[in-house]
Amino acid sequence: MSVRLEYRAAEGKLERPALAAELLALKVRVIVAPITPAALAAKQTTKTIPIVFAFAGDPVGSGLVTSFARPGGNVTGLASLSRS
């Protein structure tokens, strides 16, 4: 099995679904999004390819997942939750 990494950078424009569309055209098997806006852009682009977000402050509130118990869809990842 071989692995190929494809990188895309939003250059400060956090929500750029066109970048996710480029990855879809390359037929990637998974999208890793480092932050919430990138994951949201990817989520707008595909409902089938797995999307893994590296960090989200509130994945439920932002709309990345439906709930922690039943996230649904094709998005998963890590969240940092704390009580203030």
N, CA, C and O of each residue as an XYZ file, in Angstrom:
336
protein
N       0.842     -1.171      0.000
C       0.000      0.000      0.000
C       0.888      1.235      0.000
O       1.895      1.280      0.707
N       0.526      2.215     -0.772
C       1.277      3.467     -0.797
C       0.387      4.605     -0.301
O      -0.839      4.544     -0.385
N       1.030      5.624      0.207
C       0.321      6.791      0.728
C       0.850      8.018      0.011
O       2.058      8.187     -0.153
N      -0.058      8.858     -0.408
C       0.315     10.124     -1.032
C      -0.408     11.228     -0.285
O      -1.618     11.142     -0.074
N       0.305     12.252      0.115
C      -0.296     13.381      0.814
C      -0.472     14.542     -0.144
O       0.437     14.884     -0.900
N      -1.635     15.137     -0.107
C      -1.930     16.321     -0.909
C      -2.221     17.464      0.055
O      -3.113     17.353      0.896
N      -1.490     18.537     -0.057
C      -1.682     19.691      0.822
C      -2.383     20.818      0.088
O      -2.150     21.048     -1.099
N      -3.236     21.509      0.806
C      -3.858     22.726      0.298
C      -3.800     23.759      1.410
O      -3.965     23.415      2.580
N      -3.569     25.015      1.066
C      -3.520     26.095      2.051
C      -4.515     27.176      1.654
O      -4.584     27.572      0.490
N      -5.275     27.645      2.617
C      -6.312     28.645      2.355
C      -5.758     30.059      2.316
O      -6.484     30.988      1.962
N      -4.514     30.244      2.662
C      -3.848     31.553      2.609
C      -4.640     32.627      3.339
O      -4.839     33.725      2.819
N      -5.088     32.305      4.541
C      -5.808     33.273      5.360
C      -7.298     33.353      5.096
O      -8.024     33.968      5.877
N      -7.773     32.750      4.022
C      -9.205     32.728      3.711
C      -9.724     31.386      4.204
O      -9.679     30.382      3.493
N     -10.225     31.390      5.452
C     -10.474     30.143      6.158
C     -11.518     29.240      5.525
O     -11.396     28.018      5.617
N     -12.521     29.785      4.896
C     -13.553     28.928      4.299
C     -13.439     28.989      2.774
O     -13.951     29.905      2.130
N     -12.767     28.007      2.229
C     -12.587     27.934      0.780
C     -12.975     26.551      0.290
O     -12.111     25.689      0.127
N     -14.285     26.318      0.049
C     -14.717     25.000     -0.429
C     -14.038     24.577     -1.720
O     -13.970     23.383     -2.010
N     -13.538     25.517     -2.500
C     -12.873     25.158     -3.757
C     -11.652     24.284     -3.493
O     -11.327     23.420     -4.307
N     -10.974     24.495     -2.373
C      -9.812     23.656     -2.049
C     -10.239     22.225     -1.785
O      -9.575     21.286     -2.223
N     -11.337     22.053     -1.074
C     -11.866     20.706     -0.831
C     -12.308     20.072     -2.146
O     -12.130     18.870     -2.344
N     -12.874     20.858     -3.031
C     -13.297     20.339     -4.335
C     -12.093     19.848     -5.139
O     -12.193     18.855     -5.859
N     -10.958     20.536     -5.019
C      -9.742     20.078     -5.691
C      -9.339     18.696     -5.173
O      -8.951     17.819     -5.946
N      -9.438     18.516     -3.852
C      -9.094     17.220     -3.269
C     -10.045     16.128     -3.747
O      -9.623     15.004     -4.017
N     -11.325     16.462     -3.851
C     -12.296     15.481     -4.353
C     -11.970     15.065     -5.772
O     -12.105     13.894     -6.128
N     -11.544     16.015     -6.580
C     -11.187     15.703     -7.966
C      -9.997     14.738     -8.033
O      -9.855     13.984     -8.996
N      -9.152     14.769     -7.012
C      -8.008     13.860     -6.946
C      -8.380     12.497     -6.373
O      -7.540     11.601     -6.288
N      -9.642     12.349     -5.983
C     -10.168     11.093     -5.437
C      -9.430     10.664     -4.159
O      -9.025      9.511     -4.010
N      -9.271     11.624     -3.252
C      -8.646     11.304     -1.970
C      -9.564     10.390     -1.169
O     -10.770     10.343     -1.415
N      -9.000      9.674     -0.222
C      -9.782      8.735      0.598
C     -10.164      9.327      1.936
O     -11.076      8.826      2.594
N      -9.483     10.388      2.358
C      -9.800     11.060      3.616
C      -9.300     12.501      3.529
O      -8.300     12.781      2.868
N     -10.002     13.408      4.199
C      -9.583     14.805      4.287
C      -9.303     15.103      5.750
O     -10.141     14.845      6.613
N      -8.121     15.647      6.028
C      -7.774     16.070      7.386
C      -7.797     17.591      7.394
O      -7.077     18.240      6.634
N      -8.625     18.148      8.256
C      -8.773     19.599      8.351
C      -8.235     20.056      9.709
O      -8.695     19.573     10.743
N      -7.275     20.971      9.722
C      -6.651     21.348     10.991
C      -7.538     22.185     11.910
O      -7.362     22.151     13.128
N      -8.480     22.930     11.353
C      -9.319     23.811     12.164
C     -10.770     23.757     11.694
O     -11.065     23.260     10.607
N     -11.663     24.271     12.522
C     -13.104     24.189     12.252
C     -13.504     24.758     10.891
O     -14.215     24.074     10.154
N     -13.088     25.974     10.515
C     -13.522     26.496      9.211
C     -13.126     25.609      8.035
O     -13.888     25.473      7.078
N     -11.950     25.010      8.099
C     -11.524     24.110      7.020
C     -12.394     22.860      6.989
O     -12.756     22.376      5.916
N     -12.730     22.338      8.167
C     -13.602     21.162      8.227
C     -14.995     21.488      7.715
O     -15.610     20.673      7.028
N     -15.496     22.675      8.043
C     -16.819     23.086      7.548
C     -16.813     23.215      6.028
O     -17.770     22.817      5.365
N     -15.740     23.767      5.480
C     -15.633     23.892      4.020
C     -15.621     22.520      3.367
O     -16.266     22.313      2.339
N     -14.887     21.577      3.961
C     -14.853     20.217      3.416
C     -16.224     19.561      3.538
O     -16.666     18.865      2.625
N     -16.893     19.782      4.662
C     -18.219     19.182      4.875
C     -19.231     19.676      3.840
O     -20.119     18.930      3.427
N     -19.092     20.929      3.428
C     -19.978     21.477      2.393
C     -19.751     20.801      1.050
O     -20.635     20.791      0.193
N     -18.576     20.245      0.872
C     -18.180     19.696     -0.417
C     -18.500     18.222     -0.595
O     -18.788     17.786     -1.710
N     -18.454     17.438      0.494
C     -18.679     15.999      0.370
C     -19.451     15.444      1.555
O     -19.284     15.885      2.693
N     -20.290     14.480      1.266
C     -21.011     13.759      2.311
C     -20.550     12.309      2.415
O     -21.070     11.543      3.226
N     -19.570     11.936      1.588
C     -19.128     10.536      1.566
C     -17.684     10.328      2.010
O     -17.392      9.330      2.669
N     -16.784     11.226      1.674
C     -15.384     11.068      2.048
C     -15.220     11.428      3.520
O     -15.705     12.474      3.950
N     -14.549     10.591      4.298
C     -14.340     10.906      5.715
C     -13.540     12.196      5.899
O     -12.553     12.437      5.204
N     -13.984     13.014      6.845
C     -13.309     14.258      7.192
C     -12.917     14.164      8.661
O     -13.756     13.904      9.523
N     -11.637     14.377      8.935
C     -11.135     14.343     10.306
C     -10.637     15.738     10.652
O      -9.712     16.247     10.020
N     -11.252     16.356     11.657
C     -10.765     17.669     12.082
C      -9.784     17.471     13.227
O      -9.995     16.639     14.109
N      -8.708     18.250     13.198
C      -7.654     18.097     14.194
C      -7.981     18.843     15.473
O      -7.488     18.472     16.539
N      -8.790     19.873     15.399
C      -9.172     20.620     16.589
C     -10.464     21.373     16.312
O     -10.613     22.017     15.274
N     -11.388     21.284     17.249
C     -12.622     22.071     17.174
C     -13.018     22.436     18.598
O     -13.073     21.570     19.471
N     -13.289     23.697     18.828
C     -13.701     24.139     20.147
C     -15.091     23.648     20.496
O     -15.347     23.251     21.633
N     -15.990     23.672     19.522
C     -17.375     23.248     19.742
C     -17.912     22.620     18.459
O     -18.594     23.293     17.687
N     -17.619     21.347     18.219
C     -18.045     20.724     16.965
C     -19.559     20.633     16.815
O     -20.059     20.645     15.690
N     -20.297     20.543     17.911
C     -21.760     20.502     17.820
C     -22.291     21.897     17.499
O     -23.105     22.055     16.589
N     -21.842     22.900     18.232
C     -22.300     24.274     18.016
C     -21.939     24.825     16.652
O     -22.682     25.627     16.086
N     -20.802     24.402     16.122
C     -20.376     24.895     14.810
C     -21.067     24.170     13.656
O     -21.024     24.626     12.513
N     -21.710     23.033     13.965
C     -22.392     22.285     12.919
C     -21.565     21.183     12.283
O     -21.997     20.572     11.305
N     -20.381     20.920     12.823
C     -19.575     19.832     12.258
C     -20.215     18.476     12.496
O     -20.222     17.623     11.609
N     -20.760     18.274     13.705
C     -21.422     17.022     14.049
C     -22.768     17.319     14.694
O     -22.989     18.413     15.215
N     -23.672     16.331     14.656
C     -25.011     16.498     15.221
C     -24.971     16.493     16.744
O     -25.605     17.326     17.391
N     -24.218     15.544     17.318
C     -24.072     15.468     18.771
C     -22.822     14.648     19.077
O     -22.278     13.977     18.200
N     -22.373     14.712     20.331
C     -21.217     13.896     20.710
C     -21.587     12.419     20.738
O     -20.796     11.571     20.325
N     -22.781     12.110     21.222
C     -23.213     10.713     21.326
C     -23.448     10.084     19.956
O     -23.118      8.917     19.744
N     -24.007     10.839     19.040
C     -24.298     10.353     17.689
C     -23.908     11.430     16.673
O     -24.752     12.195     16.208
N     -22.614     11.475     16.337
C     -22.160     12.544     15.458
C     -22.786     12.503     14.067
O     -23.008     13.549     13.457
N     -23.072     11.305     13.562
C     -23.679     11.181     12.237
C     -22.747     11.671     11.142
O     -21.702     12.259     11.423
N     -23.116     11.435      9.927
C     -22.367     11.934      8.781
C     -20.973     11.360      8.638
O     -20.683     10.258      9.102
N     -20.125     12.121      7.994
C     -18.785     11.668      7.633
C     -17.685     12.475      8.314
O     -16.536     12.461      7.871
N     -18.034     13.177      9.387
C     -17.068     14.053     10.055
C     -16.791     13.552     11.466
O     -17.713     13.204     12.204
N     -15.514     13.519     11.833
C     -15.095     13.150     13.182
C     -13.829     13.906     13.524
O     -13.207     14.514     12.653
N     -13.444     13.871     14.792
C     -12.199     14.541     15.146
C     -12.060     14.753     16.631
O     -12.711     14.095     17.443
N     -11.190     15.695     16.970
C     -10.874     15.999     18.356
C     -11.480     17.345     18.749
O     -11.483     18.296     17.967
N     -11.992     17.402     19.979
C     -12.549     18.658     20.484
C     -11.944     18.948     21.842
O     -11.588     18.037     22.590
N     -11.835     20.217     22.146
C     -11.340     20.643     23.449
C     -12.484     21.324     24.174
O     -12.923     22.407     23.788
N     -12.958     20.687     25.216
C     -14.063     21.228     25.983
C     -13.597     21.500     27.412
O     -12.873     20.699     28.001
N     -14.020     22.635     27.959
C     -13.681     22.940     29.336
C     -14.767     23.819     29.942
O     -15.490     24.518     29.232
N     -14.865     23.771     31.228
C     -15.814     24.626     31.935
C     -15.102     25.908     32.324
O     -13.969     25.886     32.804
N     -15.769     27.002     32.115
C     -15.162     28.294     32.470
C     -15.607     28.740     33.823
O     -15.199     29.804     34.288
